[in-house]
Amino acid sequence: MRTVVIAGGTRGIGGALAARLRAAGDRVIAIGSADANLTSVRQTAELATRLPDRIDVLVLAAGRFNSRRVETAEGFEQTFAIYVLSRYLLAERLRGSLERAATPVVLNLSGTGGIRAGRLHWDDLQLTRGYTLFRATMQGARANDLLGVLFANRDPDTRIRYILYNPLFVDSGLHRHFRQPQRALVGAAAKIFGASVDATAARLADLLAAPPTTPLTALCRGKPVDLSRPEFDRSAADRLDAVLTKLVDGVLGARH
Ligand SMILES: NC(=O)c1ccc[n+]([C@@H]2O[C@H](COP(=O)([O-])OP(=O)(O)OC[C@H]3O[C@@H](n4cnc5c(N)ncnc54)[C@H](OP(=O)(O)O)[C@@H]3O)[C@@H](O)[C@H]2O)c1
């Protein structure tokens, strides 16, 4: 029986995947904001200590979008905190538990290979100037591409396969985070053009049943994304690694 941890497994795509894997016999630990506030570095780090010491699959699906800038109690822009910092921290903190599994996988639901826009705002990662939902989401997407690169590069001998997966537009109820009139428009568009959460979860379950064998894979609704694209630049990944380490140390202390 596989042990599967799904951060963001209480609703949306993660919720549908949790239900599907449970029905297939996996032990699934689904985490939502009632279990740990993943916008908090402290709570994310503490959550990692409560999780099993052998994990077969870690799914990174937690996200929270906001049309206005929200700052966490630890001083981070909320999208950055949950989409970048918590995913970085969970994968790194659970590396040991993953290494104990036979064929461990990290599945990161992100925007890889999708809209070719966005960049890291190195001089203002917390987007204190000119915040928009699009800028924050696109910065998060590019940062997640780099999270895959830095995770795979940290240990060239790792057996853990890291998969970046962009499900593209899914009718997951994501529109509830928008204000009107965007909420109604995005909700209606999702009903017409979005894939269902069940179809998306079925694709992801198939992927997890036969994961790629390479340390890093990027897929855009199943279609391979070329890892030589500039989004996967190794020096940018190293730079992000250093920045995130410093931010985490700033909250938890250097000897955490
Ligand atoms: N939907 C799409 O069209 C789409 C497209 C491309 C990529 N993606 C990626 O897929 C991911 C999942 O998307 P989705 O549409 O399924 O999202 P969703 O329906 O909004 O679900 C988000 C999940 O994150 C959890 N969460 C939110 N804030 C949290 C917090 N502070 N602490 C802990 N957990 C928290 C939610 O739990 P609770 O609500 O129980 O708190 C829920 O389980 C996104 O983050 C995004 O990276 C989605």
The ligand as a Gaussian input file, in Angstrom:
#p B3LYP/6-31G(d) Opt

LIG

0 1
 N       -7.531000      24.723000     -11.482000
 C       -6.795000      25.020000     -12.532000
 O       -7.319000      25.400000     -13.604000
 C       -5.287000      24.913000     -12.469000
 C       -4.550000      25.179000     -13.622000
 C       -3.159000      25.076000     -13.570000
 C       -2.544000      24.738000     -12.388000
 N       -3.288000      24.474000     -11.271000
 C       -2.554000      24.092000     -10.050000
 O       -3.249000      23.123000      -9.322000
 C       -3.318000      23.493000      -7.934000
 C       -4.649000      23.016000      -7.388000
 O       -5.650000      23.746000      -8.073000
 P       -7.184000      23.612000      -7.681000
 O       -7.914000      24.332000      -8.738000
 O       -7.533000      22.205000      -7.365000
 O       -7.225000      24.487000      -6.308000
 P       -8.371000      24.618000      -5.233000
 O       -9.635000      23.965000      -5.695000
 O       -8.435000      26.053000      -4.857000
 O       -7.795000      23.772000      -3.988000
 C       -6.719000      24.264000      -3.306000
 C       -6.328000      23.329000      -2.177000
 O       -5.338000      24.021000      -1.403000
 C       -5.734000      24.017000      -0.046000
 N       -5.310000      25.251000       0.608000
 C       -5.602000      26.521000       0.258000
 N       -5.066000      27.388000       1.120000
 C       -4.415000      26.645000       2.048000
 C       -3.674000      26.953000       3.203000
 N       -3.477000      28.223000       3.591000
 N       -3.135000      25.937000       3.907000
 C       -3.326000      24.657000       3.554000
 N       -4.019000      24.291000       2.455000
 C       -4.576000      25.278000       1.723000
 C       -7.243000      23.935000      -0.072000
 O       -7.695000      23.435000       1.168000
 P       -8.966000      24.091000       1.971000
 O       -9.813000      24.804000       0.977000
 O       -9.612000      22.906000       2.600000
 O       -8.358000      25.018000       2.927000
 C       -7.464000      22.964000      -1.211000
 O       -7.315000      21.636000      -0.761000
 C       -3.160000      25.014000      -7.921000
 O       -2.499000      25.450000      -6.767000
 C       -2.343000      25.294000      -9.142000
 O       -0.989000      25.298000      -8.730000
 C       -4.633000      24.552000     -11.277000

